[in-house]
Amino acid sequence: MLSSAFIRVARVALALAAVASLPSAALASPLLAPHTSSPAFMTAAGANGSVPVLFVSDDKTNAVYLFNADNLSAPPLGKITNGIDAPTDIAVDTKGVLYVANARDVAEYQPGALTPFRHLSLGITPASIAVSADGTLAVAGERAFEFPGKLFIFDKGALTPTRTITIPLKGELLERALGVAIDASDDVVLSISRYPDGGEMLEYLPGSTNGINTNLGPALGEAFDAGGNFYLCLGSVIDEYAAGSRQLIRRVTNGLQAAAFLAVTPDGRIFAQNAEQHDFGTGKNIPGDIVEYGSTGPNPVQKLKSGNVVDPRATAYRAALS
């Protein structure tokens, strides 16, 4: 449970917060053509779960890619385009089901599938999603200016929301959902920004619809590892706090410049995305990348710089299924 047990995190700049299909059973070899012409595909390794997979959503190519999480320099294991529409946050459950937050819905994919088996249309623009080990799913988003935000919680694999929570406006014009995370006790933690100023991080205990203000500033992304350590992404900084403690046990800055949503493995490895950046000196855009940090230490252990991924928005980790 989050509360005063954590050191207060500095408020993140609100500017950072504004942030082909084939049959599902079809298997093909990856094509190394430029991203503008590369079709959807799925390799056997991506489909059967024989290796750990890092999923990466990419806004510029309107796709979700699969990479070998232990070897990011290897060719991609798959590319999903069917059902993908301006993807942002993504999540994967322990059964390997992929959840993709699109512009208008959340699409769900079975392991190895190139076509979604379900769409969740909740009347909001999904901004962030998280799924726990027991299948609890949280989807947060907003409708428009001067409308309150929403948090939908599907407890323990429910097919419809068991809790629908309205995040009230507080006199501002817009609130925006940022990161959301679920711990091993099924506490849901949600960061929101409020325009023109302010923001907060709220905690929802199991079964509750009343948010507890954690007195932490909002994070662009957050996550828990299996031990309950809590990770906050603030764009160019990731802070790791020990479970239920005031102790800041790691701060990561090296290799970060425009990160938001992040994936954390059960043992504490971090995969963070750097979004595409504009170089005002040259007038050109610099493609984003993915940076991995080990379970300890502040420095990157591997990077993904791929001609496929241009503007990565989020990462999700799937352990090997077999």
C-alpha positions as CSV (number, residue, x, y, z in Angstrom):
1,M,0.0,0.0,0.0
2,L,1.3,3.4,-0.9
3,S,1.1,6.4,1.5
4,S,3.6,8.4,3.5
5,A,5.9,5.4,3.3
6,F,7.4,6.9,0.2
7,I,9.4,10.0,-0.2
8,R,7.5,12.8,-1.9
9,V,8.4,12.8,-5.6
10,A,8.9,16.2,-7.4
11,R,6.0,17.1,-9.6
12,V,6.7,16.3,-13.2
13,A,6.3,19.0,-15.9
14,L,2.8,18.9,-17.3
15,A,4.2,19.6,-20.8
16,L,5.7,16.0,-20.8
17,A,2.2,14.6,-20.0
18,A,0.6,15.9,-23.2
19,V,2.1,13.4,-24.4
20,A,-1.8,-5.8,-43.6
21,S,-3.2,-8.1,-41.3
22,L,-2.8,-11.9,-41.5
23,P,-4.8,-14.8,-39.9
24,S,-3.8,-15.2,-36.3
25,A,-2.3,-18.6,-36.9
26,A,-0.1,-17.5,-39.8
27,L,3.6,-17.6,-39.3
28,A,6.2,-15.9,-41.5
29,S,9.8,-14.8,-41.5
30,P,10.5,-11.1,-40.6
31,L,11.1,-8.8,-43.5
32,L,14.0,-6.4,-43.1
33,A,12.5,-3.8,-45.5
34,P,12.1,-0.1,-44.4
35,H,9.3,0.4,-41.9
36,T,7.1,2.2,-44.5
37,S,6.7,-1.1,-46.4
38,S,7.1,-3.8,-43.8
39,P,3.9,-5.8,-43.4
40,A,2.6,-7.5,-40.3
41,F,4.2,-10.8,-39.4
42,M,4.7,-13.3,-36.6
43,T,7.7,-15.7,-36.2
44,A,7.4,-19.0,-34.4
45,A,9.4,-17.7,-31.5
46,G,7.1,-14.8,-31.1
47,A,4.0,-17.0,-31.3
48,N,5.0,-19.9,-29.1
49,G,6.6,-18.0,-26.3
50,S,9.9,-19.9,-26.3
51,V,11.8,-16.7,-25.5
52,P,11.0,-13.7,-23.3
53,V,9.3,-11.0,-25.4
54,L,9.4,-7.2,-25.2
55,F,6.4,-5.6,-26.8
56,V,6.9,-2.0,-28.1
57,S,4.1,0.2,-29.3
58,D,5.1,2.7,-32.0
59,D,3.0,5.7,-32.9
60,K,4.8,6.6,-36.1
61,T,4.4,3.2,-37.8
62,N,1.0,2.5,-36.1
63,A,2.2,-0.9,-34.9
64,V,3.2,-3.1,-31.9
65,Y,6.5,-4.9,-32.4
66,L,7.8,-8.0,-30.6
67,F,11.5,-8.3,-29.7
68,N,13.6,-10.8,-27.9
69,A,13.9,-9.2,-24.5
70,D,17.3,-10.8,-23.9
71,N,18.7,-9.7,-27.2
72,L,17.3,-6.4,-28.4
73,S,19.7,-6.1,-31.3
74,A,18.2,-9.2,-32.9
75,P,15.6,-8.8,-35.7
76,P,12.0,-8.4,-34.5
77,L,10.0,-11.5,-33.7
78,G,6.7,-10.0,-34.9
79,K,4.8,-6.9,-35.9
80,I,1.1,-6.4,-35.2
81,T,-0.9,-3.8,-37.2
82,N,-4.5,-5.2,-37.3
83,G,-6.6,-3.4,-34.7
84,I,-3.8,-0.9,-33.9
85,D,-4.9,2.8,-34.0
86,A,-2.5,5.4,-32.6
87,P,-1.3,3.1,-29.8
88,T,0.0,4.4,-26.5
89,D,0.3,2.2,-23.4
90,I,0.4,-1.6,-23.6
91,A,0.4,-4.4,-21.1
92,V,0.7,-8.2,-21.0
93,D,-0.8,-10.6,-18.5
94,T,0.7,-13.8,-17.2
95,K,-1.1,-15.9,-19.9
96,G,0.6,-13.8,-22.6
97,V,-2.5,-11.8,-23.6
98,L,-1.5,-8.4,-25.0
99,Y,-3.6,-5.3,-24.2
100,V,-3.1,-2.2,-26.5
101,A,-4.5,1.2,-25.6
102,N,-5.7,2.7,-28.9
103,A,-7.2,6.1,-29.7
104,R,-10.7,4.8,-29.2
105,D,-10.5,1.4,-27.5
106,V,-8.4,-1.3,-26.0
107,A,-7.6,-4.2,-28.3
108,E,-6.7,-7.6,-26.9
109,Y,-4.6,-10.3,-28.6
110,Q,-3.9,-13.9,-27.7
111,P,-0.3,-15.0,-27.8
112,G,1.0,-15.2,-31.3
113,A,-2.1,-13.6,-32.8
114,L,-2.1,-10.8,-35.4
115,T,-5.8,-10.1,-35.0
116,P,-7.5,-9.0,-31.8
117,F,-10.1,-11.3,-30.2
118,R,-11.8,-8.5,-28.3
119,H,-12.1,-4.7,-28.2
120,L,-13.0,-2.8,-25.1
121,S,-14.9,0.4,-26.0
122,L,-15.4,2.4,-22.8
123,G,-16.4,5.8,-24.0
124,I,-13.1,7.4,-23.2
125,T,-9.7,7.9,-24.9
126,P,-7.6,5.2,-23.2
127,A,-4.4,6.7,-21.8
128,S,-2.8,4.1,-19.6
129,I,-3.4,0.4,-18.8
130,A,-2.1,-2.1,-16.3
131,V,-2.7,-5.8,-15.6
132,S,-1.8,-7.7,-12.5
133,A,-0.7,-11.3,-12.0
134,D,-4.3,-12.4,-11.1
135,G,-5.7,-10.8,-14.2
136,T,-7.0,-7.5,-12.7
137,L,-7.1,-4.9,-15.5
138,A,-7.1,-1.2,-15.0
139,V,-7.8,1.3,-17.9
140,A,-7.6,5.0,-17.3
141,G,-8.4,7.8,-19.7
142,E,-10.3,11.0,-20.4
143,R,-13.1,12.3,-22.7
144,A,-12.4,16.0,-23.5
145,F,-11.9,19.4,-22.0
146,E,-14.1,20.1,-19.0
147,F,-15.1,16.5,-18.6
148,P,-14.0,14.3,-15.7
149,G,-11.7,11.4,-16.3
150,K,-12.5,7.7,-15.8
151,L,-10.8,4.7,-14.3
152,F,-12.3,1.3,-15.2
153,I,-11.2,-1.7,-13.1
154,F,-11.9,-5.3,-14.2
155,D,-11.2,-7.3,-11.0
156,K,-9.5,-10.7,-11.4
157,G,-10.2,-11.3,-15.1
158,A,-13.8,-10.0,-15.2
159,L,-15.1,-9.5,-18.7
160,T,-16.9,-6.2,-17.8
161,P,-15.8,-3.5,-15.4
162,T,-16.5,-4.3,-11.8
163,R,-15.6,-0.7,-10.8
164,T,-16.1,2.4,-12.8
165,I,-14.5,5.4,-11.1
166,T,-15.0,9.1,-12.0
167,I,-12.0,11.3,-11.4
168,P,-13.7,14.7,-10.6
169,L,-12.5,17.9,-12.0
170,K,-11.3,20.5,-9.5
171,G,-12.1,23.7,-11.3
172,E,-9.5,23.1,-14.0
173,L,-10.2,22.7,-17.8
174,L,-8.6,19.3,-18.3
175,E,-7.3,16.4,-16.4
176,R,-5.1,13.8,-18.1
177,A,-4.5,10.2,-17.0
178,L,-0.8,9.4,-16.9
179,G,0.7,6.2,-15.5
180,V,-1.3,3.4,-13.8
181,A,0.0,0.4,-12.0
182,I,-1.3,-2.6,-9.9
183,D,0.7,-4.2,-7.0
184,A,0.5,-7.8,-5.8
185,S,-2.3,-6.9,-3.3
186,D,-4.4,-5.5,-6.2
187,D,-4.0,-1.9,-5.1
188,V,-4.4,0.3,-8.2
189,V,-2.2,3.5,-8.4
190,L,-3.1,6.2,-10.9
191,S,-1.2,9.4,-11.7
192,I,-3.2,12.3,-13.1
193,S,-2.2,15.8,-14.3
194,R,-4.5,18.8,-14.0
195,Y,-4.5,21.7,-16.4
196,P,-3.5,24.5,-16.1
197,D,-1.6,23.3,-13.0
198,G,-1.3,20.6,-10.5
199,G,-1.6,16.9,-10.4
200,E,-1.6,14.0,-8.0
201,M,-1.2,10.2,-7.5
202,L,-4.2,8.3,-6.2
203,E,-4.4,4.8,-4.7
204,Y,-7.5,2.6,-4.9
205,L,-7.7,-0.3,-2.5
206,P,-9.2,-3.6,-3.6
207,G,-13.0,-3.2,-4.0
208,S,-12.9,0.5,-3.3
209,T,-13.9,3.4,-5.6
210,N,-12.5,6.1,-3.3
211,G,-9.1,7.3,-4.2
212,I,-6.5,7.9,-1.5
213,N,-4.2,10.8,-2.2
214,T,-0.7,9.4,-1.8
215,N,0.9,12.9,-1.5
216,L,3.2,11.9,-4.4
217,G,3.5,14.1,-7.4
218,P,2.2,12.5,-10.7
219,A,4.5,10.2,-12.7
220,L,4.4,9.7,-16.4
221,G,4.6,6.0,-15.8
222,E,4.8,3.7,-12.8
223,A,5.3,0.0,-12.1
224,F,5.9,-2.6,-9.4
225,D,8.2,-5.6,-9.4
226,A,7.5,-9.0,-7.8
227,G,9.0,-7.8,-4.5
228,G,6.8,-4.7,-4.3
229,N,9.5,-2.2,-5.2
230,F,7.9,0.8,-6.8
231,Y,9.2,2.5,-9.9
232,L,8.3,6.1,-11.0
233,C,9.2,7.5,-14.4
234,L,9.5,11.3,-14.6
235,G,10.7,11.7,-18.2
236,S,14.4,11.9,-17.8
237,V,14.5,10.2,-14.4
238,I,13.4,6.8,-13.1
239,D,13.3,6.4,-9.3
240,E,13.0,3.0,-7.5
241,Y,11.7,2.8,-4.0
242,A,12.0,-0.2,-1.7
243,A,8.7,-1.9,-0.9
244,G,6.8,-0.2,1.9
245,S,9.8,2.0,2.7
246,R,11.0,5.6,2.5
247,Q,14.3,4.3,1.0
248,L,15.2,5.4,-2.5
249,I,17.3,2.5,-3.6
250,R,18.0,3.5,-7.2
251,R,17.9,6.6,-9.5
252,V,18.3,6.1,-13.2
253,T,19.1,9.0,-15.5
254,N,21.8,7.8,-18.0
255,G,20.2,7.1,-21.4
256,L,16.8,8.8,-20.6
257,Q,15.4,11.8,-22.3
258,A,11.7,11.5,-23.0
259,A,10.5,8.3,-21.3
260,A,7.0,7.8,-20.0
261,F,5.5,4.3,-19.7
262,L,7.9,1.6,-18.6
263,A,8.0,-2.2,-18.2
264,V,9.6,-3.8,-15.1
265,T,10.3,-7.5,-15.0
266,P,9.5,-9.5,-11.8
267,D,13.2,-9.3,-10.8
268,G,13.5,-5.6,-11.4
269,R,14.9,-5.2,-14.9
270,I,13.6,-1.9,-16.4
271,F,12.7,-1.3,-20.1
272,A,12.1,2.4,-20.8
273,Q,11.2,4.1,-24.1
274,N,12.6,7.3,-25.4
275,A,10.1,9.0,-27.7
276,E,11.0,10.5,-31.1
277,Q,12.7,13.9,-30.6
278,H,13.0,17.0,-32.8
279,D,16.4,18.4,-33.4
280,F,15.9,22.1,-33.8
281,G,19.4,22.6,-34.9
282,T,19.0,20.4,-38.0
283,G,15.2,20.6,-38.3
284,K,15.1,16.8,-38.4
285,N,13.5,14.3,-36.1
286,I,15.6,11.8,-34.2
287,P,14.1,8.3,-33.9
288,G,13.4,7.1,-30.4
289,D,14.9,4.0,-28.8
290,I,14.4,1.5,-26.0
291,V,16.8,1.3,-23.1
292,E,17.2,-1.6,-20.6
293,Y,18.6,-1.4,-17.1
294,G,19.5,-4.4,-15.1
295,S,17.9,-5.3,-11.7
296,T,20.5,-3.1,-10.0
297,G,22.6,-0.2,-11.2
298,P,22.0,3.1,-13.0
299,N,23.5,2.4,-16.4
300,P,22.0,0.8,-19.5
301,V,22.8,-2.8,-20.2
302,Q,21.3,-2.9,-23.7
303,K,19.6,-0.6,-26.2
304,L,17.2,-1.1,-29.1
305,K,17.9,1.2,-32.0
306,S,15.8,-0.2,-34.9
307,G,14.7,1.0,-38.3
308,N,11.4,-0.5,-37.5
309,V,10.6,1.5,-34.3
310,V,10.5,5.3,-34.9
311,D,8.4,6.8,-32.1
312,P,8.0,4.2,-29.3
313,R,5.3,5.0,-26.8
314,A,5.4,2.1,-24.3
315,T,6.9,-1.3,-23.5
316,A,5.5,-4.5,-22.0
317,Y,7.4,-7.6,-20.9
318,R,6.2,-11.2,-21.4
319,A,8.3,-13.9,-19.7
320,A,8.9,-17.0,-21.8
321,L,5.7,-19.1,-21.8
322,S,7.4,-22.4,-22.4
